[in-house]
Each structure stands twice: as C-alpha cells, then as structure tokens.
Amino acid sequence: MVGPTDEQLDEIEARLDAATPGPWTLRVIDGSNVVTAGEYPMRSIIGPNRADLGFIANAPSDLRLLLAAVRRGRRIEAAAAAIFDSPYPLDEQIDKLRAALDGA
C-alpha cells in the first residue's frame, strides 16, 4: 500500500472537521458508558468493551496527529527529492533540506 492520496487526506480531514468538536472522552454517567464531546453526551453505549469505547473517544485527536504526521512526511519527502533532482552543489541542497525540515 502506497498510502492515502492528498484527496483522501482532505476527505478524512473534512469528516473530522464536520464532527462534533471535542475533546471527546469516555465517561460513566449513571452507570452507563458514554462518549462525550465537550460536555455533551454523544450516546450511551451498551455492549462494546472499554477498550473499544476508548478507541472511539480518542479517534478525533488521534486522526489529527496522524494527518499532521503524514503531511509532514510528504513535505520532507518532497524536499529530499528536490535535492537529488537538483544540479546545485550538495552542501547548498543540504541547507535547503534543513530549512524545509525546520518548517515541516
């Protein structure tokens, strides 16, 4: 698998942005497991174990971290590719890569 396309990353981010703002947490309210977004209960869930519910509650923040990591990796990859495709001296290209990494 090569990884998601830029369009797929944008679609994931759009779904994430459209979701109820967080932070999402897993709470026990009146004896029921409840995923909340901010102070608002999303749904009382019966059945899934706490690990599944913890996964659901942490999905928005985990997705933001993963999206940022993928996009940073792509910027680094593009900067490195530019070095190897460049006719300029290597030391000059290394400085450009360092600058790109600082901004990534």
C-alpha positions as CSV (number, residue, x, y, z in Angstrom):
1,M,0.0,0.0,0.0
2,V,1.4,3.4,-1.0
3,G,-0.7,5.4,1.4
4,P,-3.6,7.8,1.1
5,T,-3.8,10.3,-1.7
6,D,-3.9,14.0,-0.9
7,E,-7.6,13.9,-1.8
8,Q,-8.2,11.1,0.7
9,L,-6.4,13.0,3.4
10,D,-8.5,16.1,2.6
11,E,-11.7,13.9,2.8
12,I,-10.6,12.5,6.2
13,E,-9.9,16.0,7.5
14,A,-13.3,17.3,6.2
15,R,-15.1,14.5,8.1
16,L,-13.1,15.2,11.2
17,D,-13.8,19.0,10.9
18,A,-17.5,18.2,10.4
19,A,-17.7,16.1,13.6
20,T,-18.8,17.4,16.9
21,P,-16.0,19.5,18.4
22,G,-14.2,17.8,21.4
23,P,-12.4,17.0,23.4
24,W,-14.1,13.6,23.2
25,T,-13.9,11.5,26.3
26,L,-15.2,8.2,27.7
27,R,-17.2,8.7,30.9
28,V,-19.5,6.6,33.0
29,I,-22.8,8.5,33.6
30,D,-25.5,7.0,35.7
31,G,-23.8,3.6,35.3
32,S,-23.6,3.7,31.5
33,N,-20.6,4.1,29.3
34,V,-21.0,7.4,27.4
35,V,-18.8,9.0,24.8
36,T,-19.0,12.8,25.3
37,A,-17.9,15.6,23.1
38,G,-17.1,18.5,25.3
39,E,-19.8,18.5,27.9
40,Y,-22.4,16.9,25.6
41,P,-23.2,13.2,25.8
42,M,-22.9,11.7,22.3
43,R,-24.5,8.3,23.0
44,S,-24.9,5.8,25.8
45,I,-23.3,2.7,24.5
46,I,-24.0,-0.8,25.8
47,G,-22.0,-3.7,24.6
48,P,-18.6,-2.7,23.4
49,N,-15.8,-3.0,25.9
50,R,-14.0,-0.1,27.4
51,A,-11.0,-0.5,25.0
52,D,-13.4,-0.1,22.0
53,L,-15.0,2.9,23.6
54,G,-11.6,4.4,24.4
55,F,-10.7,4.0,20.8
56,I,-13.8,5.8,19.7
57,A,-13.3,8.6,22.2
58,N,-9.7,9.1,21.1
59,A,-10.2,8.8,17.4
60,P,-10.6,12.6,16.6
61,S,-7.3,13.6,18.4
62,D,-5.5,10.5,17.0
63,L,-6.6,11.3,13.5
64,R,-5.4,14.9,13.7
65,L,-2.0,13.7,14.9
66,L,-1.8,11.1,12.1
67,L,-2.9,13.6,9.4
68,A,-0.2,16.0,10.6
69,A,2.4,13.3,10.5
70,V,1.5,12.1,7.0
71,R,1.6,15.7,5.7
72,R,4.9,16.5,7.4
73,G,6.4,13.3,5.9
74,R,5.3,14.3,2.5
75,R,6.9,17.7,2.8
76,I,10.1,16.1,3.9
77,E,10.0,13.6,1.1
78,A,9.4,16.4,-1.4
79,A,12.4,18.4,0.0
80,A,14.6,15.3,-0.2
81,A,13.5,14.5,-3.7
82,A,14.3,18.1,-4.8
83,I,17.9,17.6,-3.5
84,F,18.5,14.6,-5.7
85,D,17.0,16.2,-8.7
86,S,18.9,19.4,-8.4
87,P,22.0,20.4,-10.4
88,Y,23.3,22.6,-7.5
89,P,26.1,21.6,-5.1
90,L,25.1,19.2,-2.4
91,D,26.0,21.4,0.6
92,E,23.6,24.1,-0.8
93,Q,20.9,21.5,-1.1
94,I,21.5,20.1,2.4
95,D,20.9,23.7,3.7
96,K,17.6,23.8,1.8
97,L,16.6,20.4,3.3
98,R,17.5,21.6,6.8
99,A,15.3,24.7,6.2
100,A,12.5,22.6,4.9
101,L,12.7,20.3,8.0
102,D,12.6,23.2,10.3
103,G,9.4,24.4,8.7
104,A,7.9,20.9,8.5
